[in-house]
Amino acid sequence: METCIDKALVVGGGFSGMAAAIELRKRGIAVDLVEIDPHWRNYGAGISIGGPTLRALRTLGVLERFVAEGHACDGIDIFAPDGRLIAQMPTPRIAGDEVPGSGAIMRPVLARILADATRASGATVRLGCSVASLRQDEAGVDVVFTDGQAGRYDLLVGADGLYSAMRRMLLPDAPAPRYSGQGVWRAVLPRPPQVVRTMLWNGPGLKVGLNPVSQDEMYLFINEHREHSDYVAPETFLARLKALLAPFPDPLLREAGAQLDERSLVVFRPLEGLLVPQPWYRGRAVLIGDTVHATTPHLASGACIGIEDAIVLAESLETARDAGAALAAFQQRRWERCRMVVENSWRLGEIEIRRGDLDEHARIMQASFAALLEPV
Ligand SMILES: Cc1cc2nc3c(=O)[nH]c(=O)nc-3n(C[C@H](O)[C@H](O)[C@H](O)COP(=O)(O)OP(=O)(O)OC[C@H]3O[C@@H](n4cnc5c(N)ncnc54)[C@H](O)[C@@H]3O)c2cc1C
């Protein structure tokens, strides 16, 4: 496959960076990927995966492994705190007739699937390494790495996440991440047989969810309104999470609360958002994923839009006459979709915090999911 570049550097081995390496390699581009973590770890509990993410995983060539090692299902059930079913949202099968329209997986499992595909693509992966400095001219980017090595590339793809060093180097005037007023609690629990798809409960100032991540496990998440992003001591996590579940009389959530213990991998994270104004590139360096559009998880689509960035970037390089035209085309195709996800997710969080209009909440969810079903 012909493209307008031969050699690329990907900085950051998260979902977006790995997807970029895989998609660029498919076009015959030589790829070096540098990841700062020497152990290439991925933390956290489960991650919810919608139909558009499944479609993107199919493009990457890892959908079969997702279905085998994660959990795919149809539809989302929404409950009152006492367990009464109040709404059901369909999740159309856009990744193929045989693939359910939604699902979830443990984050480290998805990271391992993508890391295997990255290595199998022929990309060179260097762990414990980052970019110390870079300099661009019209024809390429010269990079000095933190291990003292140097290289010249036709394109640099910055995918080093929310606190990106690449963003600081390339777009020093970009806004900083903003605290949303919510934190999210997550835990992993044995899956009772009745939990077969995503289940959501809207309670007083809290949203609770259960989502199967495999044959035997599910993850629990709770969005909590917390005015300030203050430190929460990890030794208090378990007791706090149990207390948050206590006002929900639904027997399923009672049972989940009773099962929480030291093995439940409880994590807490303040939710932040970021939407960097266009353009997301300078010369021959482009930023993708959370580096430029980190969303709060209300539409469960942050990983989706980061992986889609990688797919669209590779497609743009295939069809454009040169790198500049490719990056302009990439930007044009990505802006509106990513803006929509970040801004609508933020608005959903605001409604949850203010205990606002639940009809508006439902309308935004439906409109956003419908927009995400559109071709990328
Ligand atoms: C609490 C929470 C829940 C979420 N739930 C969902 C969900 O259910 N569904 C969903 O689709 N999305 C969800 N998201 C969003 C999703 O997790 C992110 O959008 C996605 O992981 C972003 O991937 P990324 O590769 O762009 O960035 P990251 O995952 O941040 O990856 C960046 C990588 O770069 C590396 N790195 C950092 N600095 C450097 C450097 N200087 N040099 C080299 N490497 C570096 C890091 O170690 C990391 O491996 C959630 C987010 C949060 C915070």
PDBQT file of the ligand as one rigid body, heavy atoms in Angstrom, charges set to zero:
ROOT
HETATM    1  C1  LIG A 401     -12.219   6.678  35.034  1.00  0.00    +0.000 C 
HETATM    2  C2  LIG A 401     -12.271   6.529  33.562  1.00  0.00    +0.000 A 
HETATM    3  C3  LIG A 401     -13.125   5.611  32.979  1.00  0.00    +0.000 A 
HETATM    4  C4  LIG A 401     -13.170   5.468  31.599  1.00  0.00    +0.000 A 
HETATM    5  N1  LIG A 401     -14.032   4.573  31.074  1.00  0.00    +0.000 NA
HETATM    6  C5  LIG A 401     -14.067   4.429  29.730  1.00  0.00    +0.000 A 
HETATM    7  C6  LIG A 401     -14.948   3.489  29.154  1.00  0.00    +0.000 A 
HETATM    8  O1  LIG A 401     -15.701   2.793  29.856  1.00  0.00    +0.000 OA
HETATM    9  N2  LIG A 401     -14.939   3.359  27.794  1.00  0.00    +0.000 N 
HETATM   10  C7  LIG A 401     -14.101   4.106  26.986  1.00  0.00    +0.000 A 
HETATM   11  O2  LIG A 401     -14.114   3.934  25.759  1.00  0.00    +0.000 OA
HETATM   12  N3  LIG A 401     -13.264   5.016  27.528  1.00  0.00    +0.000 NA
HETATM   13  C8  LIG A 401     -13.223   5.177  28.860  1.00  0.00    +0.000 A 
HETATM   14  N4  LIG A 401     -12.367   6.083  29.403  1.00  0.00    +0.000 N 
HETATM   15  C9  LIG A 401     -11.458   6.836  28.531  1.00  0.00    +0.000 C 
HETATM   16  C10 LIG A 401     -10.283   5.991  28.068  1.00  0.00    +0.000 C 
HETATM   17  O3  LIG A 401      -9.725   5.275  29.156  1.00  0.00    +0.000 OA
HETATM   18  C11 LIG A 401      -9.232   6.872  27.439  1.00  0.00    +0.000 C 
HETATM   19  O4  LIG A 401      -9.843   7.737  26.521  1.00  0.00    +0.000 OA
HETATM   20  C12 LIG A 401      -8.169   6.063  26.720  1.00  0.00    +0.000 C 
HETATM   21  O5  LIG A 401      -7.579   5.138  27.597  1.00  0.00    +0.000 OA
HETATM   22  C13 LIG A 401      -7.126   7.007  26.141  1.00  0.00    +0.000 C 
HETATM   23  O6  LIG A 401      -6.098   6.250  25.565  1.00  0.00    +0.000 OA
HETATM   24  P1  LIG A 401      -4.788   6.995  25.089  1.00  0.00    +0.000 P 
HETATM   25  O7  LIG A 401      -3.938   5.921  24.500  1.00  0.00    +0.000 OA
HETATM   26  O8  LIG A 401      -5.123   8.169  24.253  1.00  0.00    +0.000 OA
HETATM   27  O9  LIG A 401      -4.115   7.570  26.403  1.00  0.00    +0.000 OA
HETATM   28  P2  LIG A 401      -3.545   6.757  27.665  1.00  0.00    +0.000 P 
HETATM   29  O10 LIG A 401      -4.360   5.589  27.968  1.00  0.00    +0.000 OA
HETATM   30  O11 LIG A 401      -3.334   7.768  28.744  1.00  0.00    +0.000 OA
HETATM   31  O12 LIG A 401      -2.130   6.220  27.167  1.00  0.00    +0.000 OA
HETATM   32  C14 LIG A 401      -0.987   7.040  27.134  1.00  0.00    +0.000 C 
HETATM   33  C15 LIG A 401       0.236   6.146  27.138  1.00  0.00    +0.000 C 
HETATM   34  O13 LIG A 401       1.403   6.969  26.985  1.00  0.00    +0.000 OA
HETATM   35  C16 LIG A 401       2.373   6.639  27.966  1.00  0.00    +0.000 C 
HETATM   36  N5  LIG A 401       3.141   7.860  28.221  1.00  0.00    +0.000 N 
HETATM   37  C17 LIG A 401       2.807   8.886  29.038  1.00  0.00    +0.000 A 
HETATM   38  N6  LIG A 401       3.748   9.840  28.961  1.00  0.00    +0.000 NA
HETATM   39  C18 LIG A 401       4.685   9.404  28.074  1.00  0.00    +0.000 A 
HETATM   40  C19 LIG A 401       5.870   9.957  27.539  1.00  0.00    +0.000 A 
HETATM   41  N7  LIG A 401       6.305  11.182  27.911  1.00  0.00    +0.000 N 
HETATM   42  N8  LIG A 401       6.581   9.241  26.652  1.00  0.00    +0.000 NA
HETATM   43  C20 LIG A 401       6.164   8.008  26.254  1.00  0.00    +0.000 A 
HETATM   44  N9  LIG A 401       5.042   7.433  26.721  1.00  0.00    +0.000 NA
HETATM   45  C21 LIG A 401       4.300   8.137  27.601  1.00  0.00    +0.000 A 
HETATM   46  C22 LIG A 401       1.553   6.146  29.157  1.00  0.00    +0.000 C 
HETATM   47  O14 LIG A 401       2.325   5.344  30.015  1.00  0.00    +0.000 OA
HETATM   48  C23 LIG A 401       0.426   5.381  28.460  1.00  0.00    +0.000 C 
HETATM   49  O15 LIG A 401       0.806   4.064  28.168  1.00  0.00    +0.000 OA
HETATM   50  C24 LIG A 401     -12.328   6.263  30.776  1.00  0.00    +0.000 A 
HETATM   51  C25 LIG A 401     -11.457   7.178  31.347  1.00  0.00    +0.000 A 
HETATM   52  C26 LIG A 401     -11.438   7.325  32.730  1.00  0.00    +0.000 A 
HETATM   53  C27 LIG A 401     -10.504   8.335  33.332  1.00  0.00    +0.000 C 
ENDROOT
TORSDOF 0
